[in-house]
């Protein structure tokens, strides 16, 4: 996939490498990531570790404890573009603990 730089729907703003997680639509951990920039329409993430990204995922922002349903717009190795399918929603404390607490990456 190629980066659709000219097709952005909203101005992106640098986020200074905010820590994040990519989850399956069912809420299972896929990969750690850094959110490198974000807009109201999507985000660019740097993915850590080899992972096959899915067409649809959840992006969790660890700093703000919010999440978005997202669609993969492009994938270039360790970087990917996500298009938001929903507005941000707060993540309850028990789920935050499960996805970012100790042993979060260990499968159930």
Biopython code that builds the backbone (N, CA, C, O; Angstrom):
import numpy as np
from Bio.PDB.StructureBuilder import StructureBuilder

atoms = [
    (1, "UNK", "N", (0.846, -1.181, 0.000)),
    (1, "UNK", "CA", (0.000, 0.000, 0.000)),
    (1, "UNK", "C", (0.888, 1.239, 0.000)),
    (1, "UNK", "O", (2.003, 1.217, 0.522)),
    (2, "UNK", "N", (0.399, 2.282, -0.571)),
    (2, "UNK", "CA", (1.167, 3.519, -0.598)),
    (2, "UNK", "C", (0.550, 4.542, 0.331)),
    (2, "UNK", "O", (-0.644, 4.500, 0.627)),
    (3, "UNK", "N", (1.380, 5.457, 0.782)),
    (3, "UNK", "CA", (0.907, 6.515, 1.674)),
    (3, "UNK", "C", (0.081, 7.520, 0.873)),
    (3, "UNK", "O", (0.603, 8.135, -0.057)),
    (4, "UNK", "N", (-1.185, 7.699, 1.210)),
    (4, "UNK", "CA", (-2.008, 8.673, 0.491)),
    (4, "UNK", "C", (-1.876, 10.065, 1.094)),
    (4, "UNK", "O", (-2.853, 10.607, 1.612)),
    (5, "UNK", "N", (-0.683, 10.652, 1.036)),
    (5, "UNK", "CA", (-0.404, 11.953, 1.642)),
    (5, "UNK", "C", (-1.418, 13.003, 1.201)),
    (5, "UNK", "O", (-1.907, 13.781, 2.021)),
    (6, "UNK", "N", (-1.731, 13.025, -0.087)),
    (6, "UNK", "CA", (-2.590, 14.062, -0.622)),
    (6, "UNK", "C", (-4.066, 13.825, -0.320)),
    (6, "UNK", "O", (-4.882, 14.699, -0.610)),
    (7, "UNK", "N", (-4.443, 12.687, 0.245)),
    (7, "UNK", "CA", (-5.848, 12.387, 0.484)),
    (7, "UNK", "C", (-6.258, 12.538, 1.938)),
    (7, "UNK", "O", (-7.340, 12.086, 2.313)),
    (8, "UNK", "N", (-5.447, 13.146, 2.752)),
    (8, "UNK", "CA", (-5.808, 13.322, 4.159)),
    (8, "UNK", "C", (-7.068, 14.151, 4.280)),
    (8, "UNK", "O", (-7.245, 15.144, 3.574)),
    (9, "UNK", "N", (-7.945, 13.731, 5.187)),
    (9, "UNK", "CA", (-9.207, 14.438, 5.396)),
    (9, "UNK", "C", (-9.098, 15.522, 6.453)),
    (9, "UNK", "O", (-9.944, 16.414, 6.516)),
    (10, "UNK", "N", (-8.078, 15.456, 7.275)),
    (10, "UNK", "CA", (-7.929, 16.430, 8.362)),
    (10, "UNK", "C", (-6.450, 16.685, 8.606)),
    (10, "UNK", "O", (-5.612, 15.827, 8.329)),
    (11, "UNK", "N", (-6.138, 17.850, 9.117)),
    (11, "UNK", "CA", (-4.760, 18.220, 9.455)),
    (11, "UNK", "C", (-4.240, 17.315, 10.558)),
    (11, "UNK", "O", (-4.909, 17.117, 11.572)),
    (12, "UNK", "N", (-3.046, 16.764, 10.362)),
    (12, "UNK", "CA", (-2.445, 15.918, 11.388)),
    (12, "UNK", "C", (-1.508, 16.735, 12.244)),
    (12, "UNK", "O", (-0.875, 17.678, 11.771)),
    (13, "UNK", "N", (-1.424, 16.365, 13.514)),
    (13, "UNK", "CA", (-0.586, 17.064, 14.474)),
    (13, "UNK", "C", (0.355, 16.054, 15.113)),
    (13, "UNK", "O", (-0.073, 14.966, 15.499)),
    (14, "UNK", "N", (1.632, 16.403, 15.228)),
    (14, "UNK", "CA", (2.604, 15.530, 15.881)),
    (14, "UNK", "C", (2.183, 15.278, 17.319)),
    (14, "UNK", "O", (1.713, 16.185, 18.006)),
    (15, "UNK", "N", (2.355, 14.033, 17.773)),
    (15, "UNK", "CA", (1.959, 13.681, 19.139)),
    (15, "UNK", "C", (3.153, 13.352, 20.024)),
    (15, "UNK", "O", (2.971, 12.922, 21.164)),
    (16, "UNK", "N", (4.357, 13.542, 19.529)),
    (16, "UNK", "CA", (5.583, 13.270, 20.291)),
    (16, "UNK", "C", (5.665, 11.822, 20.766)),
    (16, "UNK", "O", (5.990, 11.555, 21.923)),
    (17, "UNK", "N", (5.372, 10.909, 19.877)),
    (17, "UNK", "CA", (5.516, 9.470, 20.124)),
    (17, "UNK", "C", (4.731, 8.981, 21.341)),
    (17, "UNK", "O", (5.303, 8.394, 22.259)),
    (18, "UNK", "N", (3.448, 9.218, 21.345)),
    (18, "UNK", "CA", (2.599, 8.737, 22.436)),
    (18, "UNK", "C", (2.545, 7.213, 22.410)),
    (18, "UNK", "O", (2.415, 6.623, 21.338)),
    (19, "UNK", "N", (2.643, 6.566, 23.568)),
    (19, "UNK", "CA", (2.557, 5.103, 23.594)),
    (19, "UNK", "C", (1.140, 4.633, 23.293)),
    (19, "UNK", "O", (0.161, 5.229, 23.743)),
    (20, "UNK", "N", (1.053, 3.557, 22.527)),
    (20, "UNK", "CA", (-0.246, 2.998, 22.188)),
    (20, "UNK", "C", (-0.188, 1.498, 22.037)),
    (20, "UNK", "O", (0.871, 0.879, 22.140)),
    (21, "UNK", "N", (-1.349, 0.931, 21.792)),
    (21, "UNK", "CA", (-1.475, -0.504, 21.552)),
    (21, "UNK", "C", (-2.439, -0.687, 20.389)),
    (21, "UNK", "O", (-3.395, 0.072, 20.230)),
    (22, "UNK", "N", (-2.174, -1.699, 19.586)),
    (22, "UNK", "CA", (-3.105, -2.110, 18.554)),
    (22, "UNK", "C", (-3.773, -3.386, 19.036)),
    (22, "UNK", "O", (-3.107, -4.325, 19.471)),
    (23, "UNK", "N", (-5.096, -3.408, 18.954)),
    (23, "UNK", "CA", (-5.884, -4.542, 19.415)),
    (23, "UNK", "C", (-6.749, -5.043, 18.270)),
    (23, "UNK", "O", (-7.077, -4.293, 17.351)),
    (24, "UNK", "N", (-7.113, -6.317, 18.333)),
    (24, "UNK", "CA", (-8.065, -6.851, 17.366)),
    (24, "UNK", "C", (-9.427, -6.225, 17.644)),
    (24, "UNK", "O", (-9.621, -5.639, 18.709)),
    (25, "UNK", "N", (-10.374, -6.332, 16.716)),
    (25, "UNK", "CA", (-11.719, -5.812, 16.988)),
    (25, "UNK", "C", (-12.361, -6.454, 18.224)),
    (25, "UNK", "O", (-13.260, -5.878, 18.837)),
    (26, "UNK", "N", (-11.890, -7.649, 18.579)),
    (26, "UNK", "CA", (-12.398, -8.343, 19.768)),
    (26, "UNK", "C", (-11.683, -7.912, 21.047)),
    (26, "UNK", "O", (-12.040, -8.362, 22.135)),
    (27, "UNK", "N", (-10.670, -7.038, 20.924)),
    (27, "UNK", "CA", (-9.955, -6.526, 22.086)),
    (27, "UNK", "C", (-8.717, -7.304, 22.479)),
    (27, "UNK", "O", (-8.184, -7.086, 23.567)),
    (28, "UNK", "N", (-8.238, -8.212, 21.627)),
    (28, "UNK", "CA", (-7.016, -8.971, 21.922)),
    (28, "UNK", "C", (-5.795, -8.170, 21.476)),
    (28, "UNK", "O", (-5.816, -7.509, 20.438)),
    (29, "UNK", "N", (-4.727, -8.240, 22.281)),
    (29, "UNK", "CA", (-3.484, -7.526, 22.002)),
    (29, "UNK", "C", (-2.871, -8.003, 20.694)),
    (29, "UNK", "O", (-2.755, -9.207, 20.463)),
    (30, "UNK", "N", (-2.475, -7.055, 19.829)),
    (30, "UNK", "CA", (-1.758, -7.366, 18.598)),
    (30, "UNK", "C", (-0.319, -6.874, 18.650)),
    (30, "UNK", "O", (0.608, -7.620, 18.337)),
    (31, "UNK", "N", (-0.128, -5.601, 19.052)),
    (31, "UNK", "CA", (1.220, -5.026, 19.030)),
    (31, "UNK", "C", (1.281, -3.734, 19.827)),
    (31, "UNK", "O", (0.290, -3.017, 19.966)),
    (32, "UNK", "N", (2.482, -3.453, 20.352)),
    (32, "UNK", "CA", (2.762, -2.136, 20.923)),
    (32, "UNK", "C", (3.034, -1.193, 19.759)),
    (32, "UNK", "O", (3.500, -1.617, 18.701)),
    (33, "UNK", "N", (2.744, 0.081, 19.959)),
    (33, "UNK", "CA", (3.025, 1.059, 18.914)),
    (33, "UNK", "C", (3.278, 2.421, 19.546)),
    (33, "UNK", "O", (3.020, 2.637, 20.730)),
    (34, "UNK", "N", (3.786, 3.326, 18.733)),
    (34, "UNK", "CA", (3.911, 4.733, 19.116)),
    (34, "UNK", "C", (3.042, 5.513, 18.144)),
    (34, "UNK", "O", (3.131, 5.319, 16.931)),
    (35, "UNK", "N", (2.210, 6.388, 18.667)),
    (35, "UNK", "CA", (1.358, 7.227, 17.828)),
    (35, "UNK", "C", (2.192, 8.456, 17.472)),
    (35, "UNK", "O", (2.445, 9.310, 18.322)),
    (36, "UNK", "N", (2.618, 8.538, 16.210)),
    (36, "UNK", "CA", (3.533, 9.609, 15.816)),
    (36, "UNK", "C", (2.815, 10.878, 15.383)),
    (36, "UNK", "O", (3.346, 11.975, 15.559)),
    (37, "UNK", "N", (1.630, 10.752, 14.823)),
    (37, "UNK", "CA", (0.779, 11.915, 14.602)),
    (37, "UNK", "C", (-0.672, 11.463, 14.522)),
    (37, "UNK", "O", (-0.970, 10.295, 14.272)),
    (38, "UNK", "N", (-1.564, 12.421, 14.740)),
    (38, "UNK", "CA", (-2.979, 12.074, 14.828)),
    (38, "UNK", "C", (-3.833, 13.258, 14.399)),
    (38, "UNK", "O", (-3.458, 14.415, 14.590)),
    (39, "UNK", "N", (-4.976, 12.954, 13.822)),
    (39, "UNK", "CA", (-5.964, 13.976, 13.477)),
    (39, "UNK", "C", (-7.331, 13.446, 13.877)),
    (39, "UNK", "O", (-7.438, 12.358, 14.442)),
    (40, "UNK", "N", (-8.359, 14.200, 13.592)),
    (40, "UNK", "CA", (-9.702, 13.728, 13.872)),
    (40, "UNK", "C", (-10.117, 12.577, 12.976)),
    (40, "UNK", "O", (-11.064, 11.855, 13.289)),
    (41, "UNK", "N", (-9.410, 12.397, 11.853)),
    (41, "UNK", "CA", (-9.766, 11.369, 10.879)),
    (41, "UNK", "C", (-8.890, 10.126, 10.938)),
    (41, "UNK", "O", (-9.276, 9.085, 10.405)),
    (42, "UNK", "N", (-7.708, 10.203, 11.576)),
    (42, "UNK", "CA", (-6.823, 9.044, 11.581)),
    (42, "UNK", "C", (-5.524, 9.298, 12.311)),
    (42, "UNK", "O", (-5.350, 10.318, 12.978)),
    (43, "UNK", "N", (-4.603, 8.335, 12.170)),
    (43, "UNK", "CA", (-3.322, 8.429, 12.867)),
    (43, "UNK", "C", (-2.244, 7.686, 12.098)),
    (43, "UNK", "O", (-2.525, 6.783, 11.310)),
    (44, "UNK", "N", (-1.010, 8.087, 12.346)),
    (44, "UNK", "CA", (0.160, 7.348, 11.871)),
    (44, "UNK", "C", (0.773, 6.702, 13.099)),
    (44, "UNK", "O", (0.947, 7.351, 14.131)),
    (45, "UNK", "N", (1.099, 5.417, 12.986)),
    (45, "UNK", "CA", (1.698, 4.707, 14.114)),
    (45, "UNK", "C", (2.987, 4.027, 13.679)),
    (45, "UNK", "O", (3.138, 3.632, 12.523)),
    (46, "UNK", "N", (3.899, 3.902, 14.611)),
    (46, "UNK", "CA", (5.116, 3.112, 14.424)),
    (46, "UNK", "C", (4.901, 1.835, 15.229)),
    (46, "UNK", "O", (4.696, 1.885, 16.441)),
    (47, "UNK", "N", (4.950, 0.700, 14.554)),
    (47, "UNK", "CA", (4.648, -0.588, 15.176)),
    (47, "UNK", "C", (5.938, -1.262, 15.613)),
    (47, "UNK", "O", (6.922, -1.278, 14.873)),
    (48, "UNK", "N", (5.928, -1.821, 16.825)),
    (48, "UNK", "CA", (7.100, -2.503, 17.372)),
    (48, "UNK", "C", (6.900, -4.006, 17.283)),
    (48, "UNK", "O", (5.883, -4.533, 17.734)),
    (49, "UNK", "N", (7.868, -4.687, 16.704)),
    (49, "UNK", "CA", (7.793, -6.137, 16.561)),
    (49, "UNK", "C", (7.083, -6.506, 15.274)),
    (49, "UNK", "O", (6.207, -5.780, 14.804)),
    (50, "UNK", "N", (7.465, -7.636, 14.712)),
    (50, "UNK", "CA", (6.832, -8.091, 13.482)),
    (50, "UNK", "C", (5.411, -8.555, 13.749)),
    (50, "UNK", "O", (5.190, -9.480, 14.531)),
    (51, "UNK", "N", (4.466, -7.925, 13.111)),
    (51, "UNK", "CA", (3.063, -8.299, 13.290)),
    (51, "UNK", "C", (2.333, -8.070, 11.974)),
    (51, "UNK", "O", (2.577, -7.085, 11.277)),
    (52, "UNK", "N", (1.443, -8.984, 11.646)),
    (52, "UNK", "CA", (0.590, -8.790, 10.479)),
    (52, "UNK", "C", (-0.594, -7.941, 10.911)),
    (52, "UNK", "O", (-1.447, -8.386, 11.679)),
    (53, "UNK", "N", (-0.634, -6.727, 10.415)),
    (53, "UNK", "CA", (-1.722, -5.827, 10.781)),
    (53, "UNK", "C", (-3.009, -6.268, 10.098)),
    (53, "UNK", "O", (-2.998, -6.758, 8.969)),
    (54, "UNK", "N", (-4.095, -6.087, 10.794)),
    (54, "UNK", "CA", (-5.402, -6.489, 10.277)),
    (54, "UNK", "C", (-6.074, -5.316, 9.562)),
    (54, "UNK", "O", (-5.728, -4.159, 9.800)),
    (55, "UNK", "N", (-7.030, -5.617, 8.689)),
    (55, "UNK", "CA", (-7.736, -4.530, 8.003)),
    (55, "UNK", "C", (-8.481, -3.605, 8.968)),
    (55, "UNK", "O", (-8.588, -2.404, 8.722)),
    (56, "UNK", "N", (-8.994, -4.164, 10.061)),
    (56, "UNK", "CA", (-9.677, -3.368, 11.091)),
    (56, "UNK", "C", (-9.078, -3.694, 12.446)),
    (56, "UNK", "O", (-8.835, -4.855, 12.777)),
    (57, "UNK", "N", (-8.844, -2.637, 13.229)),
    (57, "UNK", "CA", (-8.226, -2.786, 14.547)),
    (57, "UNK", "C", (-8.783, -1.733, 15.483)),
    (57, "UNK", "O", (-9.587, -0.885, 15.094)),
    (58, "UNK", "N", (-8.336, -1.808, 16.719)),
    (58, "UNK", "CA", (-8.612, -0.766, 17.705)),
    (58, "UNK", "C", (-7.275, -0.141, 18.059)),
    (58, "UNK", "O", (-6.317, -0.852, 18.364)),
    (59, "UNK", "N", (-7.201, 1.185, 18.021)),
    (59, "UNK", "CA", (-6.010, 1.909, 18.466)),
    (59, "UNK", "C", (-6.294, 2.436, 19.864)),
    (59, "UNK", "O", (-7.247, 3.187, 20.070)),
    (60, "UNK", "N", (-5.462, 2.038, 20.824)),
    (60, "UNK", "CA", (-5.600, 2.471, 22.215)),
    (60, "UNK", "C", (-4.477, 3.441, 22.532)),
    (60, "UNK", "O", (-3.305, 3.105, 22.362)),
    (61, "UNK", "N", (-4.814, 4.640, 22.989)),
    (61, "UNK", "CA", (-3.850, 5.657, 23.403)),
    (61, "UNK", "C", (-3.646, 5.504, 24.904)),
    (61, "UNK", "O", (-4.543, 5.802, 25.693)),
    (62, "UNK", "N", (-2.450, 5.033, 25.300)),
    (62, "UNK", "CA", (-2.173, 4.781, 26.721)),
    (62, "UNK", "C", (-2.144, 6.054, 27.554)),
    (62, "UNK", "O", (-2.488, 6.020, 28.735)),
    (63, "UNK", "N", (-1.743, 7.173, 26.966)),
    (63, "UNK", "CA", (-1.649, 8.424, 27.712)),
    (63, "UNK", "C", (-3.027, 8.992, 28.044)),
    (63, "UNK", "O", (-3.276, 9.414, 29.173)),
    (64, "UNK", "N", (-3.909, 9.000, 27.064)),
    (64, "UNK", "CA", (-5.243, 9.572, 27.259)),
    (64, "UNK", "C", (-6.287, 8.532, 27.669)),
    (64, "UNK", "O", (-7.421, 8.887, 27.991)),
    (65, "UNK", "N", (-5.914, 7.255, 27.659)),
    (65, "UNK", "CA", (-6.804, 6.107, 27.933)),
    (65, "UNK", "C", (-8.111, 6.194, 27.149)),
    (65, "UNK", "O", (-9.206, 6.066, 27.698)),
    (66, "UNK", "N", (-7.951, 6.419, 25.831)),
    (66, "UNK", "CA", (-9.079, 6.410, 24.909)),
    (66, "UNK", "C", (-8.744, 5.477, 23.751)),
    (66, "UNK", "O", (-7.580, 5.142, 23.533)),
    (67, "UNK", "N", (-9.772, 5.060, 23.009)),
    (67, "UNK", "CA", (-9.568, 4.140, 21.893)),
    (67, "UNK", "C", (-10.445, 4.544, 20.716)),
    (67, "UNK", "O", (-11.471, 5.206, 20.873)),
    (68, "UNK", "N", (-10.008, 4.123, 19.533)),
    (68, "UNK", "CA", (-10.747, 4.350, 18.297)),
    (68, "UNK", "C", (-10.843, 3.035, 17.540)),
    (68, "UNK", "O", (-9.886, 2.261, 17.520)),
    (69, "UNK", "N", (-11.977, 2.775, 16.923)),
    (69, "UNK", "CA", (-12.062, 1.725, 15.915)),
    (69, "UNK", "C", (-11.374, 2.300, 14.682)),
    (69, "UNK", "O", (-11.598, 3.458, 14.330)),
    (70, "UNK", "N", (-10.539, 1.497, 14.024)),
    (70, "UNK", "CA", (-9.755, 2.025, 12.907)),
    (70, "UNK", "C", (-9.633, 1.012, 11.784)),
    (70, "UNK", "O", (-9.738, -0.197, 11.987)),
    (71, "UNK", "N", (-9.407, 1.546, 10.593)),
    (71, "UNK", "CA", (-9.183, 0.739, 9.406)),
    (71, "UNK", "C", (-7.769, 1.021, 8.913)),
    (71, "UNK", "O", (-7.325, 2.169, 8.911)),
    (72, "UNK", "N", (-7.066, -0.022, 8.499)),
    (72, "UNK", "CA", (-5.717, 0.138, 7.966)),
    (72, "UNK", "C", (-5.799, 0.857, 6.622)),
    (72, "UNK", "O", (-6.439, 0.367, 5.691)),
    (73, "UNK", "N", (-5.155, 2.015, 6.519)),
    (73, "UNK", "CA", (-5.138, 2.790, 5.272)),
    (73, "UNK", "C", (-3.900, 2.454, 4.445)),
    (73, "UNK", "O", (-3.981, 2.348, 3.221)),
    (74, "UNK", "N", (-2.762, 2.287, 5.102)),
    (74, "UNK", "CA", (-1.521, 1.907, 4.442)),
    (74, "UNK", "C", (-0.586, 1.265, 5.456)),
    (74, "UNK", "O", (-0.711, 1.480, 6.662)),
    (75, "UNK", "N", (0.352, 0.474, 4.949)),
    (75, "UNK", "CA", (1.299, -0.258, 5.794)),
    (75, "UNK", "C", (2.642, -0.282, 5.080)),
    (75, "UNK", "O", (2.759, -0.811, 3.975)),
    (76, "UNK", "N", (3.661, 0.300, 5.724)),
    (76, "UNK", "CA", (5.012, 0.301, 5.160)),
    (76, "UNK", "C", (5.993, -0.205, 6.203)),
    (76, "UNK", "O", (6.756, 0.573, 6.775)),
    (77, "UNK", "N", (5.972, -1.499, 6.447)),
    (77, "UNK", "CA", (6.901, -2.091, 7.400)),
    (77, "UNK", "C", (6.579, -1.712, 8.821)),
    (77, "UNK", "O", (5.579, -2.163, 9.382)),
    (78, "UNK", "N", (7.431, -0.876, 9.413)),
    (78, "UNK", "CA", (7.235, -0.521, 10.823)),
    (78, "UNK", "C", (6.294, 0.667, 11.017)),
    (78, "UNK", "O", (6.007, 1.035, 12.156)),
    (79, "UNK", "N", (5.808, 1.275, 9.937)),
    (79, "UNK", "CA", (4.864, 2.389, 10.055)),
    (79, "UNK", "C", (3.570, 2.048, 9.332)),
    (79, "UNK", "O", (3.563, 1.339, 8.326)),
    (80, "UNK", "N", (2.470, 2.576, 9.875)),
    (80, "UNK", "CA", (1.164, 2.337, 9.264)),
    (80, "UNK", "C", (0.279, 3.556, 9.450)),
    (80, "UNK", "O", (0.431, 4.319, 10.404)),
    (81, "UNK", "N", (-0.645, 3.720, 8.521)),
    (81, "UNK", "CA", (-1.649, 4.767, 8.619)),
    (81, "UNK", "C", (-2.994, 4.148, 8.942)),
    (81, "UNK", "O", (-3.384, 3.148, 8.340)),
    (82, "UNK", "N", (-3.695, 4.732, 9.880)),
    (82, "UNK", "CA", (-5.009, 4.236, 10.287)),
    (82, "UNK", "C", (-6.062, 5.302, 10.022)),
    (82, "UNK", "O", (-5.831, 6.484, 10.274)),
    (83, "UNK", "N", (-7.209, 4.888, 9.518)),
    (83, "UNK", "CA", (-8.355, 5.775, 9.311)),
    (83, "UNK", "C", (-9.366, 5.450, 10.404)),
    (83, "UNK", "O", (-9.788, 4.301, 10.537)),
    (84, "UNK", "N", (-9.754, 6.442, 11.178)),
    (84, "UNK", "CA", (-10.692, 6.206, 12.275)),
    (84, "UNK", "C", (-12.088, 5.922, 11.734)),
    (84, "UNK", "O", (-12.565, 6.593, 10.819)),
    (85, "UNK", "N", (-12.730, 4.916, 12.315)),
    (85, "UNK", "CA", (-14.097, 4.546, 11.968)),
    (85, "UNK", "C", (-15.081, 5.031, 13.020)),
    (85, "UNK", "O", (-16.297, 4.941, 12.847)),
    (86, "UNK", "N", (-14.529, 5.551, 14.121)),
    (86, "UNK", "CA", (-15.362, 6.049, 15.222)),
    (86, "UNK", "C", (-14.641, 7.208, 15.882)),
    (86, "UNK", "O", (-13.447, 7.417, 15.666)),
    (87, "UNK", "N", (-15.371, 7.953, 16.681)),
    (87, "UNK", "CA", (-14.739, 8.962, 17.515)),
    (87, "UNK", "C", (-14.023, 8.273, 18.666)),
    (87, "UNK", "O", (-14.211, 7.077, 18.892)),
    (88, "UNK", "N", (-13.206, 9.022, 19.391)),
    (88, "UNK", "CA", (-12.518, 8.419, 20.539)),
    (88, "UNK", "C", (-13.541, 8.096, 21.613)),
    (88, "UNK", "O", (-14.534, 8.802, 21.789)),
    (89, "UNK", "N", (-13.274, 7.010, 22.327)),
    (89, "UNK", "CA", (-14.147, 6.658, 23.447)),
    (89, "UNK", "C", (-13.276, 6.311, 24.640)),
    (89, "UNK", "O", (-12.231, 5.679, 24.479)),
    (90, "UNK", "N", (-13.688, 6.715, 25.842)),
    (90, "UNK", "CA", (-12.914, 6.394, 27.034)),
    (90, "UNK", "C", (-12.906, 4.887, 27.268)),
    (90, "UNK", "O", (-13.885, 4.195, 26.990)),
    (91, "UNK", "N", (-11.788, 4.397, 27.782)),
    (91, "UNK", "CA", (-11.654, 2.971, 28.070)),
    (91, "UNK", "C", (-11.758, 2.784, 29.578)),
    (91, "UNK", "O", (-11.017, 3.424, 30.324)),
    (92, "UNK", "N", (-12.667, 1.916, 30.049)),
    (92, "UNK", "CA", (-12.825, 1.689, 31.490)),
    (92, "UNK", "C", (-11.533, 1.187, 32.147)),
    (92, "UNK", "O", (-10.731, 0.502, 31.512)),
    (93, "UNK", "N", (-11.344, 1.533, 33.415)),
    (93, "UNK", "CA", (-10.113, 1.214, 34.158)),
    (93, "UNK", "C", (-9.784, -0.272, 34.145)),
    (93, "UNK", "O", (-8.611, -0.628, 34.030)),
    (94, "UNK", "N", (-10.779, -1.157, 34.260)),
    (94, "UNK", "CA", (-10.491, -2.596, 34.281)),
    (94, "UNK", "C", (-9.939, -3.069, 32.938)),
    (94, "UNK", "O", (-9.095, -3.964, 32.894)),
    (95, "UNK", "N", (-10.409, -2.478, 31.853)),
    (95, "UNK", "CA", (-9.892, -2.848, 30.533)),
    (95, "UNK", "C", (-8.511, -2.238, 30.321)),
    (95, "UNK", "O", (-7.639, -2.881, 29.737)),
    (96, "UNK", "N", (-8.299, -1.012, 30.783)),
    (96, "UNK", "CA", (-6.967, -0.393, 30.708)),
    (96, "UNK", "C", (-5.960, -1.279, 31.422)),
    (96, "UNK", "O", (-4.870, -1.518, 30.902)),
    (97, "UNK", "N", (-6.304, -1.765, 32.592)),
    (97, "UNK", "CA", (-5.411, -2.634, 33.360)),
    (97, "UNK", "C", (-5.096, -3.914, 32.586)),
    (97, "UNK", "O", (-3.956, -4.377, 32.585)),
    (98, "UNK", "N", (-6.100, -4.480, 31.934)),
    (98, "UNK", "CA", (-5.904, -5.726, 31.186)),
    (98, "UNK", "C", (-5.015, -5.513, 29.969)),
    (98, "UNK", "O", (-4.179, -6.363, 29.663)),
    (99, "UNK", "N", (-5.181, -4.392, 29.268)),
    (99, "UNK", "CA", (-4.421, -4.219, 28.027)),
    (99, "UNK", "C", (-3.103, -3.474, 28.198)),
    (99, "UNK", "O", (-2.294, -3.443, 27.271)),
    (100, "UNK", "N", (-2.870, -2.874, 29.363)),
    (100, "UNK", "CA", (-1.589, -2.185, 29.535)),
    (100, "UNK", "C", (-0.932, -2.484, 30.875)),
    (100, "UNK", "O", (0.138, -1.948, 31.164)),
    (101, "UNK", "N", (-1.540, -3.317, 31.686)),
    (101, "UNK", "CA", (-0.938, -3.686, 32.962)),
    (101, "UNK", "C", (0.104, -4.778, 32.786)),
    (101, "UNK", "O", (0.457, -5.142, 31.664)),
    (102, "UNK", "N", (0.579, -5.284, 33.880)),
    (102, "UNK", "CA", (1.587, -6.343, 33.861)),
    (102, "UNK", "C", (1.060, -7.560, 33.103)),
    (102, "UNK", "O", (-0.097, -7.945, 33.276)),
    (103, "UNK", "N", (1.880, -8.151, 32.286)),
    (103, "UNK", "CA", (1.571, -9.342, 31.482)),
    (103, "UNK", "C", (0.509, -9.095, 30.417)),
    (103, "UNK", "O", (-0.151, -10.039, 29.984)),
    (104, "UNK", "N", (0.331, -7.855, 29.987)),
    (104, "UNK", "CA", (-0.708, -7.545, 29.005)),
    (104, "UNK", "C", (-0.543, -8.304, 27.697)),
    (104, "UNK", "O", (-1.535, -8.582, 27.022)),
    (105, "UNK", "N", (0.685, -8.646, 27.324)),
    (105, "UNK", "CA", (0.918, -9.296, 26.039)),
    (105, "UNK", "C", (0.841, -10.813, 26.107)),
    (105, "UNK", "O", (0.981, -11.483, 25.084)),
    (106, "UNK", "N", (0.620, -11.366, 27.290)),
    (106, "UNK", "CA", (0.517, -12.815, 27.438)),
    (106, "UNK", "C", (-0.906, -13.224, 27.076)),
    (106, "UNK", "O", (-1.859, -12.708, 27.659)),
    (107, "UNK", "N", (-1.067, -14.153, 26.114)),
    (107, "UNK", "CA", (-2.419, -14.552, 25.720)),
    (107, "UNK", "C", (-3.179, -15.191, 26.879)),
    (107, "UNK", "O", (-2.596, -15.816, 27.766)),
    (108, "UNK", "N", (-4.501, -15.013, 26.841)),
    (108, "UNK", "CA", (-5.360, -15.615, 27.872)),
    (108, "UNK", "C", (-5.340, -17.123, 27.790)),
    (108, "UNK", "O", (-6.005, -17.793, 28.580)),
]
sb = StructureBuilder()
sb.init_structure("model")
sb.init_model(0)
sb.init_chain("A")
sb.init_seg("    ")
for serial, (resi, resn, name, xyz) in enumerate(atoms, 1):
    if name == "N":
        sb.init_residue(resn, " ", resi, " ")
    sb.init_atom(name, np.array(xyz, "f"), 0.0, 1.0, " ", f" {name:<3s}", serial, name[0])
structure = sb.get_structure()
